[in-house]
Structure formats: structure tokens, C-alpha cells
Amino acid sequence: MSEATEGGSTKGRRREAVRTFLIGDRTPMWFSLFVLLLGAGGTYFLAPRVNAQFEEQKIKSDFVIRNYGDLRTKMKEFQGLYAVVTQRLAAGDDIRADVFKLQELTARISAQNLSLLPMFNTEAGPKAASELNAALNAMIQVIFANAGKKIDSDTEVAAYQAEVAAATQKMVPPLLELYIRIGDVGRLRPIEKNQQLAKP
């Protein structure tokens, strides 16, 4: 008998054994015990690990949703109020109450950014939070630097507007970076990594 015939015969016997096992009326005891042990092992070892990973991801997802929404709301309020204050300053209006509000918002944003730090697993998150706080303070410093000045001529208005625009633009990259790093915690990828940050 050739080797090819013997090989085919062996494969045929194996297929027949599997077929007999699958369509048989009774399951061998050893197989039942194996399945029970496998199920018990999954229950005691695999299930807790899966549950722990699920809970960890849920915590991270809640963190992302809550903090992204809170930061977005505060930043919208800050940027809207900042635009109003800078316009009123140029018009010579009293802006003291609005400046206090801007400082309060900056402090709240800073406090929230501080609470984010334990969730980041790279230094990019804390760095972005620190740079955002510095940029917000620089924006307020523009107001203080021009408070009490007369901004009447076209040259003065243009210089003032350029100063405001420059301070505002410096705030954008760290804010976007921070949003991306918050998304990283929840394993989100809303854009290609640093795609927007790379734009001039």
C-alpha cells in the first residue's frame, strides 16, 4: 500500500471519527468534563478581567464626555466674553465687571485642567493644559496693557486689533491639543493624529 493511500485512509478515519462524535447520541464523559472546566475557568478568570476592562473603559468614556463638554462650554463662554470686552475696551466703556468674569472663567478652566492631569498617560496632556492656561492669561494681559488708553486713530485701532488677534491665535493650538489628549484617554480618534496642529 502506498504512502498516499495510507495518508488518505488516516484522514478518512479521522473525519469519520469527528462525524461520529458530532452526530452521536451521547457525549463522552471526558469531553463533558473538559467543557465544564473550560466554562468554570472562563467564569473565574476571564470574566472578571473582561468586566474590569469594561468598567475601566466606561470610566474613561464618562471622563471624556463630561470633561470635553465642560471645557467646551467654558471656552465658548470665555471666547465670547473676551470678544465683547475687547470691543468695549476700544470703545472706552467700563469693562471692570467683565474682566472679573474673564478672570473667574480662567480660574475655573485652570482648576478643571488640573483635575484632568491624573487621567493622562503621556506628558502631552499636562503640557497642553499648562500652555492653554498661559495663553488665557496672556489674553487677559492684553486687556490690562491697553486699559485706560485712548484707541482713536486708525493706526491705534489696527495695532490693538492685531495684538488681540495674536493673543487669541496663540490660544488655539494648546486648546486643540488638549481636546485631542482628552479624546486619547477615551481611545477616540476624531482626526488624524495632530493633523490640524500641523497646519500653519
C-alpha positions as a printed Julia matrix, in Angstrom:
200×3 Matrix{Float64}:
   0.0     0.0    0.0
   1.42    3.38  -0.97
   2.04    6.26   1.48
  -0.56    8.4   -0.31
  -3.17    5.65   0.2
  -2.24    5.27   3.87
  -2.41    9.08   4.36
  -5.78    9.3    2.72
  -7.04    6.37   4.78
  -5.86    8.03   8.02
  -7.54   11.34   7.13
 -10.7     9.45   6.22
 -10.76    7.68   9.58
 -10.27   11.0   11.4
 -13.1    12.64   9.51
 -15.34    9.7   10.24
 -14.43    9.8   13.95
 -15.26   13.52  14.14
 -18.51   12.95  12.24
 -19.49   10.1   14.54
 -18.68   12.23  17.59
 -20.74   15.18  16.38
 -23.85   13.24  15.38
 -23.69   10.72  18.21
 -26.49   10.47  20.77
 -24.11   10.53  23.73
 -21.22   12.85  24.53
 -18.12   11.25  26.05
 -17.63   11.96  29.74
 -14.15   13.37  29.23
 -15.5    15.95  26.77
 -18.27   17.0   29.16
 -15.77   17.45  31.96
 -13.46   19.42  29.66
 -16.27   21.79  28.66
 -17.31   22.25  32.32
 -13.74   23.02  33.37
 -13.34   25.42  30.47
 -16.54   27.21  31.42
 -15.52   27.41  35.08
 -12.12   28.78  34.13
 -13.76   31.43  31.97
 -16.14   32.35  34.78
 -13.47   32.7   37.46
 -10.56   34.04  35.43
 -11.66   35.52  32.13
 -14.99   37.13  33.09
 -13.57   39.3   35.92
 -10.82   40.53  33.63
 -13.28   41.4   30.88
 -15.56   43.13  33.4
 -12.63   45.11  34.8
 -11.63   46.24  31.32
 -15.22   47.18  30.54
 -15.52   49.22  33.75
 -12.19   50.93  33.08
 -13.29   51.9   29.58
 -16.65   53.11  30.9
 -14.89   55.35  33.43
 -12.67   56.73  30.69
 -15.64   57.28  28.36
 -17.55   59.13  31.09
 -14.42   61.19  31.78
 -14.12   62.16  28.12
 -17.79   63.04  27.68
 -18.02   65.06  30.88
 -14.73   66.94  30.65
 -14.88   67.6   26.92
 -18.37   69.05  27.31
 -17.48   71.12  30.38
 -14.29   72.5   28.85
 -16.04   73.29  25.58
 -18.8    75.2   27.4
 -16.34   77.22  29.5
 -14.16   78.04  26.5
 -17.14   79.18  24.43
 -18.18   81.48  27.27
 -14.64   82.8   27.7
 -14.08   83.46  23.99
 -17.49   85.12  23.56
 -16.96   87.37  26.57
 -13.4    88.15  25.53
 -14.6    89.38  22.13
 -17.15   91.64  23.82
 -14.64   93.0   26.36
 -12.02   93.84  23.75
 -14.62   95.7   21.68
 -15.9    97.61  24.7
 -12.34   98.49  25.72
 -11.7   100.01  22.3
 -14.93  102.0   22.66
 -13.84  103.36  26.04
 -16.57  101.6   28.06
 -16.24  100.42  31.66
 -15.18   96.77  31.48
 -14.18   96.07  35.07
 -17.08   93.71  35.82
 -16.47   91.79  32.58
 -12.75   91.49  33.31
 -13.56   90.0   36.71
 -15.79   87.49  34.93
 -12.98   86.62  32.5
 -10.61   86.06  35.41
 -13.18   83.85  37.11
 -13.61   81.77  33.94
  -9.84   81.46  33.59
  -9.59   80.2   37.17
 -12.37   77.66  36.58
 -10.75   76.42  33.38
  -7.4    76.18  35.16
  -8.97   74.19  38.01
 -10.64   71.81  35.56
  -7.39   71.34  33.65
  -5.67   70.49  36.92
  -8.28   67.81  37.62
  -7.59   66.27  34.2
  -3.91   65.58  34.88
  -4.25   62.18  36.64
  -6.09   60.73  33.63
  -3.38   61.46  31.07
  -0.8    58.75  30.45
   1.6    60.91  28.43
   3.14   64.29  29.12
   1.39   65.83  26.1
  -1.86   66.27  28.06
  -0.39   68.18  31.04
   1.74   70.25  28.65
  -1.32   71.27  26.62
  -3.24   72.17  29.8
  -0.36   74.32  31.04
   0.05   76.06  27.69
  -3.69   76.75  27.49
  -3.68   78.36  30.94
  -0.72   80.53  29.94
  -2.46   81.56  26.71
  -5.65   82.55  28.53
  -3.67   84.68  30.99
  -1.84   86.3   28.07
  -5.17   87.21  26.5
  -6.27   88.93  29.69
  -2.91   90.71  29.91
  -3.68   92.32  26.54
  -6.73   93.91  28.15
  -4.75   95.14  31.15
  -1.99   96.5   28.92
  -4.49   98.6   26.97
  -6.82   99.6   29.78
  -7.06  103.37  30.13
  -5.5   104.03  26.74
  -7.23  106.04  24.06
  -7.67  103.93  20.96
  -8.95  106.5   18.48
  -6.82  106.68  15.37
  -6.84  104.07  12.65
  -3.25  103.2   13.48
  -4.04  102.66  17.17
  -7.12  100.58  16.34
  -5.15   98.43  13.89
  -2.33   97.87  16.38
  -4.78   97.0   19.13
  -6.75   94.58  16.93
  -3.53   92.9   15.82
  -2.48   92.45  19.45
  -5.87   90.92  20.34
  -5.8    88.63  17.29
  -2.26   87.43  18.03
  -3.12   86.57  21.64
  -6.27   84.75  20.52
  -4.42   82.75  17.86
  -1.82   81.6   20.4
  -4.65   80.11  22.46
  -5.93   77.85  19.64
  -3.11   75.24  19.31
  -2.94   74.28  23.02
  -6.74   74.16  23.21
  -6.96   71.83  20.22
  -4.09   69.77  21.63
  -5.93   69.44  24.94
  -9.14   68.34  23.21
  -7.16   65.68  21.33
  -5.46   64.44  24.51
  -8.82   64.19  26.29
 -10.03   62.11  23.34
  -6.92   59.92  23.67
  -7.99   58.95  27.18
 -11.21   57.5   25.75
  -9.33   55.97  22.79
 -11.07   58.32  20.38
  -9.52   59.38  17.08
 -11.68   62.23  15.73
  -8.94   63.38  13.31
  -5.64   62.05  12.08
  -3.1    62.43  14.87
  -2.0    66.07  15.06
  -3.33   66.73  11.56
  -4.89   70.05  12.49
  -1.99   71.01  14.77
   0.44   70.63  11.89
  -1.36   73.24   9.84
   0.27   76.7    9.85
